[in-house]
Amino acid sequence: MDTSSIAGSSLLLKTAQSQQALSATMMKQMADQQNKMAELLSQNTRQSPQPAANSGFNFSIFA
């Protein structure tokens, strides 16, 4: 192998490694966002009013 082939192979591996690190970072950010959304939904459910006991409606926000 000549020097340029070795350098090219090294650069390709370094690029692939950088892309893998970036992908891992993006997946972590998405997971953090999903956790924040789940927490907001949980807070919204806790803060929503409970249905009236003698209401003529059977609608509920709880699934």
N, C-alpha and C positions, 0 to 999 in steps of 0.2 A: 504494500500500500504506500502511496506517496503521501506527502505532507498535506496536500490540499484535501485528499480523501479523508484523512484522519480528522482534520479540522472541520470538514463538512459534516462528518458523522457526529462529532462532538457537539457541533452547533445544533444539529437536528435533535439530539437527545436532550440538550439543554432547553430547547424550545418546547419539546413535548413535556418536559418536567414542569416548565413554567405554566403551560396550559393546564396541566393536571392540578397544580396548586391553585390556579385561578378558578377552575371548576369546583374544587373543594370549597373555596371561599364563597363562591356564589351559592352553592348548596347550603352552606351554613347560614348565609344571610336569608335565604328563602325559608329555612326552618325557623329562624328567629322571627321572621315576619308572620309565619303561620302561628307560632306560639303567642305572639302579641294579639293576633286576631282572635284566637281562641280565648284569651284572657278578657278581651273586650266583650266578646259575646257572653262570656260567663258573668261579667259585671252587669251587663245589660239585663240578663235574665234575673239576676238577684235584685236589681232595682225596679223591675217592672211590677206593676200592681197585680195583686192576686185577684182572681175572679170573685165576684160577689157570691155569697152563699145562696141567696134566694133569687138569683138572676134567672130570667127566662131564657137566656142564651147559653149554649154549651160550647162556646168558642174558647179555646185556650192557646196561648203562645207556646206552651210546653209540648215538646215532641216526645 
